[in-house]
Amino acid sequence: MVEIEGDSLTVIRKMKGDREDKSEIRPCISDIRSMSKRFEKCVFKHALRQENKSTHILARKGLKRREEFY
């Protein structure tokens, strides 16, 4: 079981929805949905950026270093 939190309300809504996504991030949404099926239970939750600050800082550092994972 896994719980995924994100600060993008739009993405979280797309993940929770049943409709086929037609936005520019469609490949990402499709990949996430496909990977989420590997888990017994997968919950998507919205977290305000202020609450998710440390994760946001780590992600920015990883992007600056051009790392795939951080």
Secondary structure, 3 states (H helix, E strand, C coil): CEEEEECCHHHHHHHHCCCCCCCCCHHHHHHHHHHHCCCCCEEEEECCCCCCHHHHHHHHHHHHCCCCCC
